[in-house]
């Protein structure tokens, strides 16, 4: 019985041992599986960490590059700001210079306008002074009219010359010229151009064409003005237009009679007003 009991005990222990061994092996396999899983997860984490570290490094590099770019852009902005400020100052300086020149030109323009107004006023005064002299002549023999910057005194041949003459002046004509000369002495800024005109018909003088005929008449008036008044010869000049500046048509007797005339063109010397104006402008721009 004792032997049987021992054998039974031995059989049970072996069976339990096998079961325990199997359980241990199963547990060991489970633990190995867990270890493998953990190792895999560890590797995965290590890779993830390495990736993250690489990504962080790339981000840091990108960040550094962006910062460098920002620094460059900021410097460019600062430089542009400085340049803009400099340009703005230059522009302001130029604008101020332009304004100064505009003001100077405005001043010059006002001065030029003043010169023109003064010249017109002087011509009006001269016209008013000469006008009473024509009352001693028949109507339309002497006409006075003002045109741009000039006073034009038109004297018909019948108020100045004996018929067909180029040098013999009528007494009334002489008196008129003397009085005009006296008046012009008060206006030393004006010069006088004496312009002879004819009609388109033959003048009746042998060896004298109409150019010569009207020129000789103009010279006769100039000589009288300079010899019998105190007008200087430098203020008076003779010229001829012959038949080429008619007042009226040469087809009628009346028209031809009107065209035979002497014109006194009274005005500042050519370019005088322009020179005076330019001098004022130059002075204002200096």
Protein Blocks (a to p, Z undefined) as FASTA:
>chain_A
ZZmmmmmmmmmmmmmmmmmmmmmmmmmmmmmmmmmmmmmmmmmmmmmmmmmmmmmmmmmm
mmmmmmmmmmmmmmmmmmmmmmmmmmmmmmmmmmmmmmmmmmmmmmmmmmmmmmmmmmmm
mmmmmmmmmmmmmmmpcehkaccdddehiacddddfklmbcghiakbccfklmmmmmmmm
mmmmmmmmbccdddddddfbdehighiafklmmmmmmmmmmmmmmmmmcbdfklpccdde
kjmlcfbdckbmklmmmmnccdddddddehklmmmmmmmmmmmmZZ
